[in-house]
Amino acid sequence: MNAASRVALVACPDYDRQRVRDAVQRGLDLLGPGSLPSAAGLNGKRLLLKPNLLRTAPAGKGVTTHPEVFAAVAGSLVARGLSLAYGDSPNGMFTPLAVARSCGIHDAAFALGVPLADFETGVDVSFPGGLLDRRFTVARGAVEAGGIVNLPRLKTHGLTTMTGALKNTFGVIPGGRKGEYHVTHPDVESFSRMIVDLNRAIPSCLVVMDAIMVMEGNGPANGRLRAIGLLIITTDPVAADAVGCRIMGIDPVAVPFVRIADEAGLGNAHAGKIELLGETLEQYSRADMDVRARPLGQNVPRFLIRVAKDLIVSKPVIDDAKCSRCGQCVEACPTVPKSLRQEGQSTRGVPRYLYSACIRCYCCQETCPTGAISIRRAPLAGVFEARRESAGRGKSLT
């Protein structure tokens, strides 16, 4: 049984530089010095800052971790004498440097002398204790780090309902390789088990979650921003995500990777096993948050999904009026052959889905730069969601 996890909730109403720095310092002080990595413990290695660098976007869009949060954490750790690097692997269409430049994190890192780690070269990592996956291809910069400081942005997510610390770790997989994991883990339960195994193999030693402005609706890239005004700081990524779920009005048991991580002993998601420091959670929780994607029940028979997929599993759809015909969704589709087709070369048309081949990974939806792709709820999805919620009541993490 895991000991109780300490989670600091620190008010921070906006991204004013001094207010963010003060909030980060207060959160670290609340956790106490024993919770932070030390130079001696790193054995001469760099500590890796792992922001969310999903794709190119200005900081104000809320697609990435905000550069002021990154700078505040980096500055605090540098002041403690720690050697740092940073990195993340966006989807295969963007380089880490391009995304870091677009959102301002590159400039923040450069000002502090924090270099960009190698997140384009993959290294095979063995993990014999995996629940499902026992080998990963991980970015060299993450493998060579002495520890990982996880800097996620709290957002909704088309596949996993929400994304926070645990899902942010998926960014240690080099960009082009991520699609392979979606193909080999085509349903949310197996994908979630892979995420948990990855977090066990490549653990975070500190989490600072950006919940100052939270993305709701068509996340993780094209939703609306909602002011919450909070930083979530802890050494337990499971507890961080469980608190993030409660802020978004979600029972953590409804998010498969949170439930599986708790069951695997990676961290704590039960409210009774989380000691909250600083602010009270109730004043930041939003029961009316627009959370559109809800996973199916974990015991839905695979054969039923295969024969009635369009009735049971929600699917991505394209709004022709918003589509720029850029083709990024086609390029991001990981299936072979592609589940999206775009006719024409010089004058390309709106991409069209071959739904029989679509694995519902929603890589297209999170890649779309214009927000033209959203997720349409399947006609019978509510039946299986109700089944999931009924099964989960006896083991609710709230």
Beta strands, then each sheet from edge to edge (+ up, - down):
strand 1: 5-11
strand 2: 47-51
strand 3: 84-86
strand 4: 122-126
strand 5: 135-139
strand 6: 147-151
strand 7: 153-157
strand 8: 161-163
strand 9: 206-216
strand 10: 224-234
strand 11: 274-278
strand 12: 315-318
strand 13: 340-341
strand 14: 352-353
strand 15: 373-376
sheet 1: 3+ 2+ 6+ 9+ 10- 1+ 11+
sheet 2: 3+ 2+ 6+ 9+ 7+ 8-
sheet 3: 4+ 5-
sheet 4: 12+ 15-
sheet 5: 13+ 14-
end
